[in-house]
Amino acid sequence: MILLRKVIGDVLRTRRLAQHRTLRDVSTAANVSLGYLSEIERGHKEASSELLAAICEALGTGLSDVMADVSATFAFAEQMAEALTAPAASEPAVLAGRAPSGSGQPASPEPALVASSRSEPSDAVVTDGEITVSVRSDGPLRTTLTARRTPGPRYPELLFG
């Protein structure tokens, strides 16, 4: 299961680090304690909408931009669930309406999703331009989601920092 507070924290931390700012800088600007901001970024605490708005303002970004990144990560995670149940983990998975290459059917404009097996058949990775999401399932009660954003045209500050 993916925790909303974890994904929100990851997005906030990515944006803060892209600006080369410290927790202290942002916590002071947002009028929130440094420890509490750290807990939010690590996904240990849930922030209220008012607090999220204050943190976003301190970061100079819109709450809608942060939530769009969160939404994109969740969309990939939902598609990862399909990738985990793909028939053969070593072959590309046909997900989200994509037609396999050479099938004669036009491919949809959605990102290419590929299920890959590293050490267990329950590992999967999805990449779409700037975002890479990997899911590792170690059993019915333990699933780990890792999302990474690579620098791209949407976040030029990550390229030239």
Secondary structure by P-SEA (a helix, b strand, c coil): cccaaaaaaaaaaaaaaaacccaaaaaaaacccaaaaaaaaaccccccaaaaaaaaaaacccaaaaaaaaaaaaaaaaaaaaaaaccccccccccccccccccccccccccbbbbbbcccccbbbbbcccbbbbbbbccccbbbbbbbbcccccccccccc
